Amino acid sequence: MQKQLKDLELKFISVVSGIQSNVNQRFADIMKKLDYLSLQPSFSLPPQVQQFLYHPFPTSQQNNHQPNNVRERGNGYRGRGGIRYLKV
């Protein structure tokens, strides 16, 4: 009985230490990712990013007719429409 308890204790200790090392590794990976992400905003300031995201909307609304023209011309730009509906 004493030997079985000792074996169980050794197995338990090995399992716990394996879990602990796995947790430590994952924690280290998460901390590395957090460090990497915290460096990202310093490269481009948030207002510049917002201007870049919201600025093109007026121009994209002006250019709304281009996809229709491209599709009617029969080019393959929009899926397979250009192959099916070629103008002869």
Distance bins in CASP14 RR format, pairs under 12 A and 6 or more apart:
PFRMAT RR
TARGET T0000
AUTHOR 0000-0000-0000
RMODE 2
METHOD distances of the structure
MODEL  1
1 7 0 0 0 0 0 1 0 0 0 0 0
1 8 0 0 0 0 0 1 0 0 0 0 0
2 8 0 0 0 0 0 1 0 0 0 0 0
2 9 0 0 0 0 0 1 0 0 0 0 0
3 9 0 0 0 0 0 1 0 0 0 0 0
3 10 0 0 0 0 0 1 0 0 0 0 0
4 10 0 0 0 0 0 1 0 0 0 0 0
4 11 0 0 0 0 0 1 0 0 0 0 0
5 11 0 0 0 0 0 1 0 0 0 0 0
5 12 0 0 0 0 0 1 0 0 0 0 0
6 12 0 0 0 0 0 1 0 0 0 0 0
6 13 0 0 0 0 0 1 0 0 0 0 0
7 13 0 0 0 0 0 1 0 0 0 0 0
7 14 0 0 0 0 0 1 0 0 0 0 0
8 14 0 0 0 0 0 1 0 0 0 0 0
8 15 0 0 0 0 0 1 0 0 0 0 0
9 15 0 0 0 0 0 1 0 0 0 0 0
9 16 0 0 0 0 0 1 0 0 0 0 0
10 16 0 0 0 0 0 1 0 0 0 0 0
10 17 0 0 0 0 0 1 0 0 0 0 0
11 17 0 0 0 0 0 1 0 0 0 0 0
11 18 0 0 0 0 0 1 0 0 0 0 0
12 18 0 0 0 0 0 1 0 0 0 0 0
12 19 0 0 0 0 0 1 0 0 0 0 0
13 19 0 0 0 0 0 1 0 0 0 0 0
13 20 0 0 0 0 0 1 0 0 0 0 0
14 20 0 0 0 0 0 1 0 0 0 0 0
14 21 0 0 0 0 0 1 0 0 0 0 0
15 21 0 0 0 0 0 1 0 0 0 0 0
15 22 0 0 0 0 0 1 0 0 0 0 0
16 22 0 0 0 0 0 1 0 0 0 0 0
16 23 0 0 0 0 0 1 0 0 0 0 0
17 23 0 0 0 0 0 1 0 0 0 0 0
17 24 0 0 0 0 0 1 0 0 0 0 0
18 24 0 0 0 0 1 0 0 0 0 0 0
18 25 0 0 0 0 1 0 0 0 0 0 0
19 25 0 0 0 0 0 1 0 0 0 0 0
19 26 0 0 0 0 0 1 0 0 0 0 0
20 26 0 0 0 0 0 1 0 0 0 0 0
20 27 0 0 0 0 0 1 0 0 0 0 0
21 27 0 0 0 0 0 1 0 0 0 0 0
21 28 0 0 0 0 0 1 0 0 0 0 0
22 28 0 0 0 0 0 1 0 0 0 0 0
22 29 0 0 0 0 0 1 0 0 0 0 0
23 29 0 0 0 0 0 1 0 0 0 0 0
23 30 0 0 0 0 0 1 0 0 0 0 0
24 30 0 0 0 0 0 1 0 0 0 0 0
24 31 0 0 0 0 0 1 0 0 0 0 0
25 31 0 0 0 0 0 1 0 0 0 0 0
25 32 0 0 0 0 0 1 0 0 0 0 0
26 32 0 0 0 0 0 1 0 0 0 0 0
26 33 0 0 0 0 0 1 0 0 0 0 0
27 33 0 0 0 0 0 1 0 0 0 0 0
27 34 0 0 0 0 0 1 0 0 0 0 0
28 34 0 0 0 0 0 1 0 0 0 0 0
28 35 0 0 0 0 0 1 0 0 0 0 0
29 35 0 0 0 0 0 1 0 0 0 0 0
29 36 0 0 0 0 0 1 0 0 0 0 0
30 36 0 0 0 0 0 1 0 0 0 0 0
30 37 0 0 0 0 0 1 0 0 0 0 0
31 37 0 0 0 0 0 1 0 0 0 0 0
31 38 0 0 0 0 0 1 0 0 0 0 0
32 38 0 0 0 0 0 1 0 0 0 0 0
32 39 0 0 0 0 0 1 0 0 0 0 0
33 39 0 0 0 0 0 1 0 0 0 0 0
33 40 0 0 0 0 0 1 0 0 0 0 0
34 40 0 0 0 0 0 1 0 0 0 0 0
36 42 0 0 0 0 0 1 0 0 0 0 0
36 43 0 0 0 0 0 1 0 0 0 0 0
37 43 0 0 0 0 0 1 0 0 0 0 0
40 46 0 0 0 0 0 1 0 0 0 0 0
40 49 0 0 0 0 0 1 0 0 0 0 0
41 47 0 0 0 0 0 1 0 0 0 0 0
41 48 0 0 0 0 0 1 0 0 0 0 0
41 49 0 0 0 0 1 0 0 0 0 0 0
43 49 0 0 0 0 0 1 0 0 0 0 0
44 50 0 0 0 0 0 1 0 0 0 0 0
44 51 0 0 0 0 0 1 0 0 0 0 0
44 52 0 0 0 0 1 0 0 0 0 0 0
44 53 0 0 0 0 0 1 0 0 0 0 0
45 51 0 0 0 0 1 0 0 0 0 0 0
45 52 0 0 0 0 0 1 0 0 0 0 0
46 52 0 0 0 0 0 1 0 0 0 0 0
46 53 0 0 0 0 0 1 0 0 0 0 0
47 53 0 0 0 0 0 1 0 0 0 0 0
47 54 0 0 0 0 0 1 0 0 0 0 0
47 55 0 0 0 0 0 1 0 0 0 0 0
48 54 0 0 0 0 0 1 0 0 0 0 0
48 55 0 0 0 0 0 1 0 0 0 0 0
49 55 0 0 0 0 0 1 0 0 0 0 0
51 57 0 0 0 0 0 1 0 0 0 0 0
53 60 0 0 0 0 0 1 0 0 0 0 0
54 60 0 0 0 0 0 1 0 0 0 0 0
56 62 0 0 0 0 0 1 0 0 0 0 0
56 63 0 0 0 0 1 0 0 0 0 0 0
57 63 0 0 0 0 0 1 0 0 0 0 0
57 64 0 0 0 0 0 1 0 0 0 0 0
58 64 0 0 0 0 0 1 0 0 0 0 0
59 66 0 0 0 0 0 1 0 0 0 0 0
60 66 0 0 0 0 1 0 0 0 0 0 0
60 67 0 0 0 0 0 1 0 0 0 0 0
63 69 0 0 0 0 0 1 0 0 0 0 0
63 70 0 0 0 0 0 1 0 0 0 0 0
64 70 0 0 0 0 0 1 0 0 0 0 0
65 71 0 0 0 0 0 1 0 0 0 0 0
65 72 0 0 0 0 0 1 0 0 0 0 0
66 72 0 0 0 0 0 1 0 0 0 0 0
66 73 0 0 0 0 0 1 0 0 0 0 0
66 75 0 0 0 0 0 1 0 0 0 0 0
66 77 0 0 0 0 1 0 0 0 0 0 0
66 78 0 0 0 0 0 1 0 0 0 0 0
67 73 0 0 0 0 0 1 0 0 0 0 0
67 75 0 0 0 0 0 1 0 0 0 0 0
67 76 0 0 0 0 0 1 0 0 0 0 0
67 77 1 0 0 1 0 0 0 0 0 0 0
67 78 1 0 0 1 0 0 0 0 0 0 0
67 79 0 0 0 0 0 1 0 0 0 0 0
67 81 0 0 0 0 0 1 0 0 0 0 0
68 74 0 0 0 0 0 1 0 0 0 0 0
68 77 0 0 0 0 0 1 0 0 0 0 0
68 78 0 0 0 0 1 0 0 0 0 0 0
69 75 0 0 0 0 1 0 0 0 0 0 0
69 77 0 0 0 0 1 0 0 0 0 0 0
69 78 0 0 0 0 0 1 0 0 0 0 0
70 76 0 0 0 0 1 0 0 0 0 0 0
70 77 1 0 1 0 0 0 0 0 0 0 0
70 78 1 0 0 1 0 0 0 0 0 0 0
70 79 0 0 0 0 0 1 0 0 0 0 0
70 81 0 0 0 0 0 1 0 0 0 0 0
70 82 0 0 0 0 1 0 0 0 0 0 0
71 77 1 0 0 1 0 0 0 0 0 0 0
71 78 1 0 1 0 0 0 0 0 0 0 0
71 79 0 0 0 0 1 0 0 0 0 0 0
71 80 0 0 0 0 0 1 0 0 0 0 0
71 81 1 0 0 1 0 0 0 0 0 0 0
71 82 1 0 0 1 0 0 0 0 0 0 0
71 83 0 0 0 0 0 1 0 0 0 0 0
71 84 0 0 0 0 0 1 0 0 0 0 0
71 85 0 0 0 0 1 0 0 0 0 0 0
71 86 0 0 0 0 0 1 0 0 0 0 0
71 87 0 0 0 0 0 1 0 0 0 0 0
72 78 0 0 0 0 1 0 0 0 0 0 0
72 81 0 0 0 0 0 1 0 0 0 0 0
72 82 0 0 0 0 1 0 0 0 0 0 0
72 85 0 0 0 0 1 0 0 0 0 0 0
72 86 0 0 0 0 0 1 0 0 0 0 0
72 87 1 0 0 1 0 0 0 0 0 0 0
73 81 0 0 0 0 0 1 0 0 0 0 0
73 82 0 0 0 0 1 0 0 0 0 0 0
73 85 0 0 0 0 0 1 0 0 0 0 0
73 86 0 0 0 0 1 0 0 0 0 0 0
73 87 1 0 0 1 0 0 0 0 0 0 0
74 80 0 0 0 0 0 1 0 0 0 0 0
74 81 1 0 0 1 0 0 0 0 0 0 0
74 82 1 1 0 0 0 0 0 0 0 0 0
74 83 0 0 0 0 1 0 0 0 0 0 0
74 84 0 0 0 0 1 0 0 0 0 0 0
74 85 1 0 0 1 0 0 0 0 0 0 0
74 86 1 0 1 0 0 0 0 0 0 0 0
74 87 1 0 0 1 0 0 0 0 0 0 0
74 88 0 0 0 0 0 1 0 0 0 0 0
75 81 0 0 0 0 1 0 0 0 0 0 0
75 82 1 0 0 1 0 0 0 0 0 0 0
75 83 0 0 0 0 1 0 0 0 0 0 0
75 85 0 0 0 0 0 1 0 0 0 0 0
75 86 0 0 0 0 1 0 0 0 0 0 0
75 87 0 0 0 0 0 1 0 0 0 0 0
76 82 1 0 1 0 0 0 0 0 0 0 0
76 83 1 0 0 1 0 0 0 0 0 0 0
76 84 0 0 0 0 1 0 0 0 0 0 0
76 85 0 0 0 0 0 1 0 0 0 0 0
76 86 0 0 0 0 1 0 0 0 0 0 0
77 83 0 0 0 0 0 1 0 0 0 0 0
78 84 0 0 0 0 0 1 0 0 0 0 0
78 85 0 0 0 0 0 1 0 0 0 0 0
79 85 0 0 0 0 0 1 0 0 0 0 0
80 86 0 0 0 0 0 1 0 0 0 0 0
81 87 0 0 0 0 0 1 0 0 0 0 0
END
